[in-house]
Amino acid sequence: MHVSELKEFFFWSAAINYGVLLVWFAVFVFAHEWVYRMHTRWFRLSVETFDALNYLGVAVYKIGIMLLNLTPLIALHLIR
């Protein structure tokens, strides 16, 4: 696999992952009550706990994108 193919792979992987992150954010902001009600069917959560868990999930996902997609992409750009 050539460096240009790897760059394209990491670019599209990062773009798709950031798209997922944006959808997650939009659902959390615009459908918060619906998602909260759906999850409290299975788990006993307060609104504060639910918000904190979502915030933690977004943070972990964002760190994963940075470590697994953006860092290799930047490294590939630097070696050229």
Secondary structure, DSSP 8 states (H G I E B T S, - for coil): --HHHHHHHHHHHHHHHHHHHHHHHHHHHHSHHHHHHHHHTTS---HHHHHHHHHHHHHHHHHHHIIIIIHHHHHHHHH-
